[in-house]
Amino acid sequence: MPTAQSSMSLGYTSYFIQQAISLAYQQFYANAAGSVYYYLSGCPNYAPGQTSADECPRKDIPAGTFKFTILGLLSGTKINSLNSAKPPSNDTEPWRTFDRDVAKSKTMIYRNFIDVSGMGSELKTWVSGGALDGTNFSDLSTSANLADSVLHFYGEKHGDITIDFSKYYSTGKYTQSLDDRKAEFGGFPCDINSFGMDGCTRDLTGFNDAPDSFPVGANDGVKKLGDASTSRADLDGMAGAPTLDVQEVKAMNITLRPGSCAGRPEKPATENPEGLWNVSWIVQDETTSKDCPWWYLASGATDWSIGEKVIGGSDMDVNVDQLRQCEPGSCYFIDFHIELGGETEAERTVFGNPENSNWGWERGTFFLYDPSITATDATGAGSGSGSEEVDVPMEVFVVIVVAILVVVVAMLVARRYGYCRSQASATNRGTELNGQPKETLDVPPDGSLEKEGPGV
C-alpha cells in the first residue's frame, strides 16, 4: 500500500445564511485517502479548556453571512520525530526534499489572499473590534493580531463587505479505520471511476434539522449514513471516517499585509511545474511574486500551467488574470498562524504532536476553524463544498480556499523552530507537507498528486 511520509489535507464547506440562525455543530468536508470523501460534523465554537466532552456552544450568525468551515488533517509515516507513542516508521522509503518533520517547526501558517479590486476606485479599509478598533489597513503592523476582529472593505459599488475572524480554533487527534472503509466502499481505494465522486462520498452529519446537520436531500447523490435515531457519537468514525475529537482549543493569531500578484509575464522565464521555486517569474522586486499561490506561478517549458480558459464554457471563457487581479492597494495576504509547540514533546500542542502512522493517513491531528464574510447587498442562498458558488458580488472574488475538492498546503519551513508557511492550492487527492529546511524556500509537492486547476 502506498504511504505518505508527511501530508496535510484541507477541505471546506461553504454556505450562505439567508436568515439569522444560531449555529452549534457545523459541517466539514474531508478528503480522506483512497479517493474517499466525507461530510462530517464538528464543533469550532469551543473556548480554551473545553473539549468534545462539553456541549457545543452556539454562535449567532446574522442573515447575509457567507460561512466557510475549514478542516485540516495532518498525518504521515514520518511526520513527527518527537512523538514517543507512535515513533516514525522504519520503512526504507527515502526522505524526499519536500517531506516535512513538523517537530522542527513551531508554527504553521495557512495563507489566503483577498482581492477586492471590483469594489470600485474609492476603496476604504479598516478594522473594527478589539484593540485595533478603527485602525486603517495602512496603519496596521504586519505583526498585529487580527483574531476576534472584523476586516471592513467599503467600496462605491457594493457598500461594506466584512470578514469576521473567530478568536479560537479547535484541535484534536483523529483515527480512521481501513477495515471499516473497505467494508463501506467495497475495497480500498474506492473505485471512483465506476462509482463517481458521489459514490465515494458519505454524509455522517446526522438527521437533525439544518443547520445542525447537512440538510436531507441537499445532495441526493451522496449516501447519508444512519437514521433519525442514530446518535452523533455513533456516527463518529462510521465507514472509516476521521473522528473529530476536540482535545485542545487555542487562540488564533491572524496577520495581514498588502500583497500583489500583478504583472505576470505572458510567458514564464523557465520551467517550474509546481510553481514553488520562484524561478518562472523573474521580476525586479522579488517580493512581488513569491507569496502568490503556487498554481499562479506554476509553468511548463513554454507556458503557464494555469492560464487561459479556467472557467466557463464555449460561449464564455475567463482566464486567471481576469478572475483575480491582486493588484497593489486592493489585494491582501492573510496569514493564520497555527501553533505547533516547542522543542520537547512536552511542549508541543495537540495539533503539533501527531502520532506517526503505518500508511500515512489512518491517524493524525486536525484543526477546525470557521471565518465568515458578510456583504451589505448580498442576497440569495446556497450551500456546498469545494467550488460551490454563493451569491456575493462576483467582482469581489475572495480567495479563502481555492479548492475544487480539497486544499493542498505547500509548506515553507524555516530553520528549526522557525515558521512553517503554507499557501492554498487545488487538487483532488491527499496532500504533502512540502518544503526544505531553508528559510522562506518554496519547494514542490509530490509529483504523484493529481492536480486540477483552482475552483471558483
Helices and strands as residue ranges (DSSP letters): E 7-17, E 21-23, E 26-32, E 36-42, E 59-61, E 65-75, G 102-104, E 105-115, G 117-119, E 124-128, G 130-132, G 137-139, E 150-155, E 159-164, E 168-175, H 178-185, H 192-199, E 201-203, E 223-224, H 232-235, G 238-240, E 245-251, E 253-258, H 287-290, H 294-297, H 320-323, E 331-339, G 345-347, E 363-369, E 372-375, E 382-385, E 397-399, E 406-413, E 418-427
